[in-house]
Amino acid sequence: MAADDLDTPLGTETGADAQARRARLPLLAIAAATLGLVIAVGIGWVMIVDDPLGGEPRAVATIEDATTKKPVSPATIAAPTPNSPTRAVDTTKTPGRTITIIDGRSGERREVVVSQSDEPETVGTINPRTPAATADPRLVEPSRHGVIPRVANDGKRPLDQYARVDPALAKARGPKIAIVIAGLGIGTSATNNAIAKLPANVTLAFAPYGADMPRWAGRARTKGHEILLQIPMEPADYPDNDPGPQTLVSALPSEQNLDRLHWLLSRLQGYVGVVNLMGARFTANEAALSPVLRDIASRGLLYLDDGTSAKSLAAQIAGSIQAPFVKADLVLDGNPNWNEIDTALAKLEAIAAERGIAIGIASPLPVSIERIARWAKAAEARGIRVVPLSWVLAKPKQPG
């Protein structure tokens, strides 16, 4: 009888152990061979199959050639990853959107047009057929950032060309009030509400960072509103509080600030002037602010000081260079509740009754839009007229 395995000394291989070991060797060899075959097939696939996208996610869209307008083969556009180049660049925001397809290997560019939906316009959206804010070609000049405003050869200014004309104001008597709603173009719902719900004589100011700004501005002008462009300027607590890209900063050379200003001015067209976005530190620095106001005035634009900084030198500088200038008398929604807004509007009426003209500025909060729209409907019955901002510039501040 064979000895029991328990009686076998440690480290000594029994006959049964040797037989099990010999059985395992072929299985290991088979597994290793299978793994090698899989790796070889994978390498061969990469070498033989042309897949420049390397397995990136991709979408296939039917497009048409930008010049012939005829359908072309479906274009594969890779979803961008941190290590892959951008495959498509949106170059316009017009109906039948034109995009540039960039070949990731050769760098070759090709412009194509992608058709857009013909669905009707809904609240909070811009219909592709809504006209964009376009500029009179006499009133723009090229810059490295795009076209920017200028005075025409015949002396006509953008301020003159794009000012709202309201014949009823010519013979109107009594106090006049201009209302400016600033911060538009960022929030879709807020911008839509301001354009749709406020009287045409209310002036609308657009921040320079919104999507599809020319089309929003075009819609505002179609509704009869004068428009302004907001210029981000260095606040007192900059950079902890940063208005955004291309902010004008007092520590920068004037040439760099002017280049930033031109980038901002190129964001849309059709505006009568500009208004500061923040800027407590910048507007208190004469050396920084003076070249900017000179450039704005030389382009035939007005400058609105939003009145939020007591240290602003804009009024003094504008007076010394005879620049078109106005200053807001009151922020209407510094405390954004309906009772406080109504109180601010009543105070603005008192200023207008005393001086003949007053300017209020507000943000596009739902409560602000609702209270200002309600107030404007009742103001005329009290002998008060809402006027565009440009009208204030042309009239002396005295009772009408």
Steps between C-alpha positions, in 0.01 A plus 500: 500500500633844406585731785240768579590854378481616858804281571703662216764748624444873413659600170487148360297455177274199492399311188158667500657846513723432204206375295295820579793724406542329164128550431519876564786570258298454176223729633746784568653460158158518335404818695829671410458414134143636496605830660782540249259440212260770631783754529626417151153544349461838676834626368416381153163675508660833598763465226263391226179692573510877441336648811649851550247573773650233723167385632380851599123547525365634173179618338404494132306792351385569145644830378514701184783689334510872589565608141297258289222441757497135385500207742839345561607179667417479868769663711628332811566748779683364801390594848790708643712347770779659706760358259323547168471811279170677446327355194233762439502875549172695497576811291155661476163496669289540188221282361663205324790514745846500343765301681861425418598132496868448586673177402677375814790351302570741213361822649295558184197729554167479320197723553160334495144608573287305745127563460304604808148432617213711372307468824312815605645730763415419861538695821860511612649422158604690191356386171776445238310740276511785753719769339837566658606850600688620193701817456483769236820431301581871513515480879748216553867442444709182518711411801696187582198384700233576241308811398460778756304827490630821345371838387404503130684720253201734491515541878208274588549313826370161614330699777301685232432202276377254763312738731132420539272753332171565680313789332259521793781620726563815296188670635480318833495714811579413858773291669692244296657180635745267327522142626796274417490124559857367517645149504310360202615231259620258770177353638266389224178537699596838647600640161185371334280651775667840479461520124143372498349670806659845524390806298707578190632822654681300771870467407663155519869443584671174401792339680780403258508129587160367399442235234355618169522865601448647150171315469378606845595859421326475163184383670517788749539753222218341302279562805607866494747507791820699497789280606825552690810284542638441849876543543649300791732715712716426804302509826646601837547138609652373175611224437294337776202649320567458128246632243630264232742462206647816346421711808662844486758517781669817629843334534513412129655730237242712318579321172402167653181642649406648164561164334270339757244775440504427126443130566197592708370748241515228233259270685192649334391806307209742491547655844482873580763484771660311786454471876748386762469151648636544856815718487529679836882487491541556126264798473681667793833488313528796263805370314324170426152634426588802282632309193200267513244783510685681221486191280130443574417863418709494182282213377181697535369315806354631824627388839259423784642497854279263698532721807615224737839655586525837673869517405443471124679769297301428185292818518805728538700327227205490258438870561862590428501317166137584411405134481131398486434412863209423733487366854236288668328668794380187676539122507142378517547147633792527740258331739319260267153473642186650353436751778853642488494519120171689508650739756805556277278572199306756705828664600606508134174676415580762763844560347343537156235740631776718648750493214285408201695182418618201705676172422446170681688175449400148600589134444278252311365325810144375454375728780678801345351437156153450644502814718655725235256380234209560738633845597555606138136431410377727778767771471354666190167555677695703757659714228836317492656378176746212469770601250797329330840573651619695194210741547637595843834589345337742258283684753599736784411390852225746580126458558303452181 
